[in-house]
């Protein structure tokens, strides 16, 4: 999957969860990406990927950009940035 396709997939997930006020962990996101053969190899790569997706959507769609920051959390439920 290309980076843009991954970012689109992340945005689709984010809108679903954000609309229901649900947070998910990065580990859960990586499991979903693994099902699409797009999983990140490490936690650091995953964090960088999410940050890149957030920057990608920042000027294209501010709602998705903010939803990314809201939805994804660490294993304790805290925002990742």
C-alpha positions in Angstrom: 0.0 0.0 0.0 1.4 3.4 -0.9 1.8 6.1 1.8 -1.2 8.1 0.4 -3.3 4.9 0.5 -2.2 4.3 4.1 -3.0 7.9 5.0 -6.5 7.5 3.4 -7.1 4.3 5.3 -6.0 5.9 8.6 -8.4 8.8 7.8 -11.3 6.4 7.2 -10.6 4.7 10.6 -10.2 8.0 12.4 -13.5 9.5 11.2 -15.4 6.3 12.3 -13.8 6.4 15.8 -13.9 10.1 16.2 -17.6 10.3 15.3 -18.3 7.9 18.2 -15.8 9.5 20.6 -13.6 6.4 20.7 -9.8 6.3 21.3 -7.7 3.4 20.1 -4.1 2.5 20.8 -1.4 2.6 18.2 -1.0 -1.1 18.7 -4.6 -1.6 17.7 -4.0 0.6 14.6 -1.0 -1.4 13.7 -3.1 -4.6 13.9 -5.6 -3.1 11.5 -2.8 -2.1 9.2 -1.3 -5.6 9.4 -4.5 -7.0 8.0 -3.9 -4.8 4.9 -0.2 -5.7 4.7 0.9 -2.2 5.8 2.0 -2.6 9.4 4.9 -0.7 10.7 7.9 -2.7 11.9 8.4 -0.8 15.2 6.6 1.5 17.6 8.8 4.4 16.6 8.0 3.8 12.9 4.4 3.7 13.8 4.6 7.0 15.7 6.4 8.6 12.8 3.8 7.2 10.4 0.9 8.7 12.4 2.7 12.0 12.6 3.2 12.0 8.9 -0.5 11.2 8.3 -1.4 14.0 10.6 0.8 16.5 8.6 -0.6 15.1 5.3 -4.1 15.9 6.4 -3.3 19.2 8.1 -3.9 21.3 5.0 -6.2 18.9 3.1 -8.8 18.4 5.9 -8.4 19.9 9.3 -11.1 17.7 10.8 -9.2 14.6 10.0 -6.0 16.2 11.2 -7.5 17.0 14.6 -9.3 13.6 14.7 -5.9 11.8 14.3 -4.6 13.7 17.3 -7.7 12.8 19.4 -8.3 9.2 18.4 -4.9 7.6 18.8 -3.6 7.0 22.3 -0.8 5.2 24.1 -1.4 2.0 26.1 -2.6 4.1 29.1 -5.2 6.0 27.0 -3.2 9.2 26.8 -2.8 11.2 23.6 0.4 10.3 21.9 1.5 13.9 21.4 
